[in-house]
Amino acid sequence: MIDNEILQMFRRYSEEGLREEDILREYYNCAKLRKAGKKEIHTIGIYYATIQQGGGVRRVISLLVPLYLKLGYRVVLITEEEPTDVDYMLPAEVKRYSIVSTSDVVGKKADYEERGNQLASIFTKENIDVICSHDSCYPLLFYDLLLARSLDVYFIIINHQVYTQELVRFENYYVRYRYLFMLADKLIVLSSYEEQYWKALGVNAEYIANPITYEKNWVKKDNEEYIVWVGRLDIDTKNFLDVIPIMEEVHKRFPKVKLRVYGEGSQVNIDCLQTRILESGLAENIEYCGQTKDLNQIYGQARIHLVTSASETFPMGIYEGKMYGIPLITYELPSVEILENRKGVMIVPQRNTKRAAEAVIAVLSNPELERRLQKEAKESADCMDAGLVERKWQAIFQNLPHIPKEISQHEGISEESFRIILETIFAHYHNCIIKHRELQKMCKEYWEKSWLNEIKYRMLKDNLQIAIYPYGKIGKMVKRILNENDIWESLIVDNYKEGEGIVGLKELEEMDTTKYLFLVCSSTGTVYIDIREQLARYVCPENIYDLCPAEMVVNHPFSYYE
């Protein structure tokens, strides 16, 4: 059963409104940093919310599991969802459990007891000796860590994101996670610079690269060659829409050249990309190919690998592209280890699409340069020690019982590492805060055009008039946008603003609501269901157009207007 002290701490956080960093500091100041346990490692637990195909972290887990088995350990996987048909395939001997999701604990239930008891039961039943959490930022990390400590289970955190990444969200990352990471038995990071950064703050950090695999026996065919872009369609970090202006310039010199975009993304971002491709007139030159596990399909015929990321930790795509000997053109990415030697790569300033296009054109028009970059890319990939990752993980598990109770402050950071660390912080702040606003504006414009077109279609098709409900901040914005596009509402509905042409919901009982298309204009998560249920009493579902559907309540495009 879960320790009652952990439940009390969670309730203080969730019910009393205390800041978690204050609880962390309080706990850190009164607790021993390390437990005295000296047990050897036999069973490894791995935690991540999902193991579905597509995400970089999930793919890393799918590669680490067989590595741990090869080293002679048992492996237990813990996720927040039941197995699905699109999960990464795992060896048959791996046991898997599902637990209550973080969103349920923090949002709906605000109670850690059920999840805590599930974890405690799994740890005990499977005799788990160490738990490896591949999520370093989820809200329950502290409580899961405390639970592991209470059961004498070692706790390792694998940090898959850049240590400056939370700057883009203005989160209190540096205070909160310093104490969290100091409480863990080990923090695994994906660059030597980040290792030095956290060690300087007293964290027991160590750099271990992600395992890399690829098909060594692939044969290049005489199919059509192309430029390839690989990654998650994410506005914050990947700058995926930058491929449009880059290809517009390249198309002027090489009108037949093609770009293939591989990766997962939300439907909004996929639609946005495809719309921008059509608007640019490059539908014959840029193809969104979705996601695939087949690396030969992605890289096999590629002539250039294009990367437009604002930041990366351990970019699997860059490593894979180099293994296939593909010239790389990328924005500047401080702290990425494989780019240090500058082999097989042309690096341009962040968000400078003109310079990126010039680099692409240079490679396509200069066979000698292309051959040199191909050779360098393959050489830099071949220099990687395939067995180093395995040896490092073996050393981690063997040395866990011998970790000192307290970790002393690191001696310091070299001048060069300090420079790289500061460059990473400054670059991330500039490119993911200042430039992020430009992408937000583009996404807002796309979103606006999308729902306006659908509303126009419904008005014409079904001869409907427009009703706005409710008439708060978003309702007023919607009215303004409609009117600017020569669409005029006939009805405004709001229970709390009656008068001046605004009617209450009750008045809809006396009206023929089938003549109206009701635009729901509230993204307030706390009253989301209530608002829609009230309207549904008076209006049929076909006549309700939800501008803020449930899956979009958080980070809804209308927030860009604020």
N, C-alpha and C positions, 0 to 999 in steps of 0.2 A: 504493500500500500504506500501511497505517496506520503512523504513527511508533512505533517501539519504546518510546520514553519514555512514551507514553500507556499502552501495555499494562503496563509496569512499574508505573506509578502505580496503575492499576486493580487489579493483583495485590496491591499493598501494602494497598490498601483491603479487598479481598475475602478475602485469605489471612492477613494479619497482624492483622486485626481492628482496624485503626486507625480513628479517627473521621474522617469525611470533612471535617468543619470544620477539623481540624488539617492535613490535606493541603491544603485550600483556602488556609488562612492561610500555610502554608509556601510554596505555589506563588505566591501573591499577593505575598509579601514579596520573592521573588527574581526575579519576572518583570516585564517591561515591560507596562504596562496596555494599550497600543495597539500594533498592528503599523504599520509605516511604509507599507503598501500604499496606493496612491492611485488604484486602478482605478475606472472608472465602472461603474455598475450597468446590466446588460442582462438578466440572468436571475435570477429570484427563486425560491428554494426555500422551500417551506412544510412544516413538520413537525408532525404530530399523530398520535397512535396510530390514530385511526379517523376516518372521515368519514361514519359512518352517521347517518341522520336522527334528530333528537330533542334532542341536547345543544346548549346555548347556544353553546359554543365552536365546535362543528362548523358550526352555522348561520352564525356570524360568518365562518368561513373560506369558506363557500360564497358569501358576499357580497363578501369581499375579493378573491377570485380574479378576477371580472370587472372589479373596480375597477382592479387592477394591470394587467390586459390593456388596459383603456381608456387607461391612462397610457403604454402602449407597451412594456411589459416582457414577456418570456417568463416562464411560470410552470411550475414542476415541483413536484408534490405527493408527499411521502414519508409513508407510513403504516406501521403494523405489521401490517396485514392485507391480504389480497387484496380486490379489488373485490367488492361484494355488490349484490343487487337493491334494498337499502334505503339505499344511499348517497345523499347529496345529488348531484344532477346537476351535472356540471362541463362547461365548454365543451370542445369536441372537441380544441382545440389544446393543452390542458393535458396534459402527460405525467405519468404516475403510476408510482411504484415502491413496493414493499413490502420491509421489512427485518426482521431478527430482532427479536422483541419484547423489551421491557425486562424482562418477567418471566422470559423464558428466560435472558437474560444474567445477571441478578442471582440468580435462583433455581436453575434446573436446571443451567446450564452454568458459571456464575460465570466466564465468559471473554468479554471484550469484542472479541476479535480478529475474529470473523466479522462482527459488526455494524459494527465500525470499517472493515473492508475494503469492505463493501457501501456504506457512506456515502461513503468515499473514491472509490470507483468512480463513484458517481452524481455527486458534485461535479465530478469530472474530465471524465466523459463529456458531461455537460450544460453544462459551463462555468458552473456556478453561481457567482454573485458574492456573494450574500448569502443566508443561511438565516434564516428567521423561525420560531422555535419558539413554538408556541402552548401549550406545557405548560411552566410555570415551576417545577414541583416534582418532576418525575420523577427517579428515582435516577441516571440516566445523563446528566443535563443537563451536568454538569461535563466529562465525557469527550467528549461530542458537541461541546461548545464548544471543547475543546482540539484536537480533530480539525479543526474548521473553521479555527482559527487556524493550524494546521500547514500547511494548504493555501491560506492567504491568502484565506480566505472570511470576509466580515463575518458577525457573529452578532448577531441581534436577538432579544430575549426579549419576548414579549407576556404580561403578567401579568393573567389573567382573574379572579383571586380577590382578595378584600379582603386587604390586607397584614397584618391581624390574625387572619386565618382560622385559622392553624395553632395559635392559642392553645387551640382546642377539643381538639386532639390532644396537647397538651403537647410539641410537637416543637421542636427547637432551630432554629427558622426564622430568627430574627433574626441569629444569628451566621453560619450557613451561607449564607444567601441574600444577605446584604450583600456578602460577598466574591465570590460567583458573579455577582451583578448588576454589580459593579464591573468584572469581567473582560469582560462583554459590551460590544459596541460601542454598543448602545442598549437601554434598557428602556422598553417602551411600557406605560403604566398607564391606568386607566379613570376617574380623577378627578384634578382639579387638586390636591386635598389630598395624594393619594398621591404625585404628582409632587414636591411640596415635601418630603414626608417622606423619600423616597429621595435627593433631591438634597442634603438636609442631611447625609446619610451618605456623600456623595461618589459617588453613582451617576448616570450620565448618563441620567436619566429624562425622559420627556415624555408628557404626557396627549394621547391621541387617542381620541375617542369611537368606538364601534362604528358601522358603517354601518347605517342603518335603511331598510327599504323596506316599503311596504304598498300595497294596491289602492286607488288614489285614486278610482276610479269606482264604488265599491260603492254599492248602493242599499239602504237599510233597508226590510225587508219587514214585513208585518203579522203575523209569526209571534210565538210566545210569547216574552216577554222574561224575562230571568234575571240572576242575579249570576254572575260568572265568576271562577274562581281558576285561574291558569296558573303552572306551574312543575314542577320535578323533585320527585318524592315522596321527599324526603330529610329524615331526622329531624334531622340536625345543623343545617341552615341554613334550611329552609323551613317548619318547624312546621306541616306539612300537616294534622295531626290537630286543630289549633285550629279548623278550619272546623266541627267538630261542635258544640262548646259555643256558638260564635257563631250557628250556624243554629238551635240549640235555642231561643235567646232570640228571634231574629227570627221564628221560626215561631209564637210565642205571639201576636204582633201581626199577622203576615201569613202565615196558615196555607197559602196557595197558592203562596208565593214559592219559586222553585227556584234551586239553585246547581249550576253545571256545573264540574267539576274536569278540567282538561286538563293532561297532562304524562306523561312516562315515569317508571318506577320499578321497583325489584326486585319480583318476585312476592310476596315476604314483605310488603313495604310496601303493595302494592296490596290483598292479602288483608286486611291489618290495617285499612286504610281502609274497605273494603267491610263488614267485620265490625262495625266501630264504627258505621257508618251504620245497619246492621240493628238493632244493639243500642239505638241512640238512637230508633228508631221513625221515622226520617226518610227511609226508602227512596223515598218518593214526592217528596221535596224535594231530595235530593242525588244527583247522577249523576256517576259517574266515566266520562269520555268518552275516555280514552286520549290519544294524541298525534296531531296532524295538522299539516300545513303550511299549511292553508287558514285564513288569518287572518280572513277574513270569517265563517267558521263559528264561530271562537272569539269574536270581538268584535262581529260584525255586529249582534246583537240585544241585547247586554248593556246593562243599566241601571247596574250597579255593578261595578267591578273591585276585588276583595278581594285584598290581599297580606298574608301572615302571616310573611314572612321574618325571620329573626334578623339577617341581614346580606345586602347586595348590593354588587356593584361597579358594573356598568353594566347594570341590569335591562332587558333588551330588552322584556319584557312590559309594564313601566310605560310605556316610550316608545311602544310600539304602542297600548296602551290610550288614551293621551292623543291619539294621532293619530286615533283613532276618536271622540274627544270623550266618553269615558266617565268619570264621576266615580270618583275613586280613594279607597279607604279602606285605609290601610296602618299597620303598626306603625312606630315611629320607626326611621329608617335613616340614621344619620350618614354623611356623605361621598358620598351620592348627589346628584349635581349638579342633576338636573332637579327635585328636591323643594325646592330652596332657596327658590324664589319662593313656595312654598305655594299655587300656583294649581291649581285643579281637584282639590284633595286635602283629605281630612280625616285628620290624623295622630293616632294614639292611642299610649299607652305600650306598650312591648314586652310581649307575652304577656298583655295585658289584654283578654281575650275579651269581658268585659262591656262595656267602653267601645267595642270594635269593633262589637259588636251594636247598641249605642245609636246609633252613627254610621250604620250601615246603615238602621236604623229611621227615623232623622232624614231621610235622603235619600228613602226610599220614601214617607214621609208628608208631604213638603214639596215640592210641584212647583216652587216658586220657587227653593228651594235647589238642587234638582236641575238646573234650567235654568242657574243661575249657574255651578255646577261644570262642567257640560258645556261652556259657553262658555269658561271659563277653561282647561279641559283642552286644548281645540282651539287656543286662542290660544298657550298655552305650547309646544305641539308645532309650531305654524306658525313660531314664532320661531327654531327650530333652522335653522342654515345647512347646507343639504344638501350644498353643495360644500366645506365646511370639511374634512371627513374626507379627501376626495380631495387637497386642496391640502397638507394636513399630511403625508400619506404621500409625495407627490411631493417635498416638501422633505426628508424623511428620507432618501430614496434619493439625491437630488442632493447632499446634504451629507455623506454617509458618507465619501467620500474626504478630507474636510477636517476630520474629527474630530481634535482635538489628541491627542498621544500620552498625555497625562495629563489627567485631569479634576480641576479644582481644587474645593475644598470650596465648597458653595453659601453665599451670603452669610447666609442665615438664613430663618426661617419667620415669617410674620406672626403677630401675636397671635391673630387670629381663626382662622387655619388651625391654629395649635397647639392651640387649644381644641377644634376639630373632630376633630383627630387623636387627642387624648387621650380625647374622648368615644367615638370609634369603638373604641379599645382597651378602655376600661372596659365599654362596652355589650356588646361581643362576648364579653369574658371572662365577664361576669355571665350573659348570656342563653344563651350556647352552652356554658357549663360547668355552672353551677348548675342552670338550667332543663333542660338536656339530660338530667339524671339522671331527671327526671320522665317524659320520653318513653321513656327506656330501660326504666323500670319498666313502662310501659304495653305496650311491645313485648314485654317478657319475659312478661307476663301473657297476652298474645294467643298467643305462641308455645307457652307451656305448655298452654293450653287446646286448641290445635290438635292437638298430638301426642297428648295424653291422649285426646281424642275418637277419633282414628284407632286407637289401641291398644285402646280399649274395643270398637270395632267389630270389629277382627280377632279379639279374644278370643271375642266372642259368635258371630260368623259361622263361624269355623273351630274353635271349641272349643279354644283354645290357652291354655297356661300361659305365664307371663312368665319370661324369663331375662335377666339383666343381664350385659353383657360389654363391656370389662373393668371391674374394680371399683376404679377410682381416684377422683380428685376428682369428676369428672362423674358417674361411676357411683353414688357415694354420694348426690349431689344428686338424681339420678333416682330412686333408691330412696326417699328422703325424700318427694319430690313424689308418687310413686305411692302410698305408704302414707297420705299425708295425704288422698288422694282414694279411699281404700278399695280400692286395687289392690295385691295382695300378690304379690311375686315367689316363684316356686317354685325358682329355680336362680340361683346366682351363679357366673360363670366368670372365672377369672383365673390365668394361669400363675405369677404371682409372689406370690400371696397364698393359697396352698392351705391347707386346714385350716379349722376353725371354720365348716364348712358351705359352703366355697368349693371348687369343683373346677377342675382344670386342663383345658386343651383336649384333651389326650390321652384323658381319661376319657370324652369325648363319643363315642369310637369304640364304647364298650360300651352306649351309651344310644340310645333312640329319640328323635332330635332333632326329628322331625316333630310332636311334641306341644307344642313350645315356640315362642314368638315371641321371638327373640333381639334385644334392644335394644343396638345398638352405641353406646357412651358415651364415645368418645374423639375430641377435635378436634385432637389433636396432629399438626400438619402433617408433621413429619419422619418419623413412623412410620405415617401414615395408611394407605397401601397395604398395608403389612406386616400391620397389625392385622386388616384386613378379609380379606386373602388367607388368613391362618391360619384364621379362622373358617369361611371358605367351603369348606375341606377337609372339614368335618364337618357342615355345615348347608346345606340347599338355599336358593337365593336368595329364594324366596317366604317363607321363615321368618326373614328378616333384616330388621329395621327400623332404618335408619341415622338416628340422631338428629342426627348431625353430618355430613351429606353433603359431598362434596369442595368444592362451590361455597360452602359455608357455614363452612369451617374457619376463615377469617379473619373476625374480628368476629362470631363465632357468638353467638346470643342467650344461650347458657349462660354467656358471659363476664360477663353482667350480674350473675351471682350472686357474682362474685369481689369 
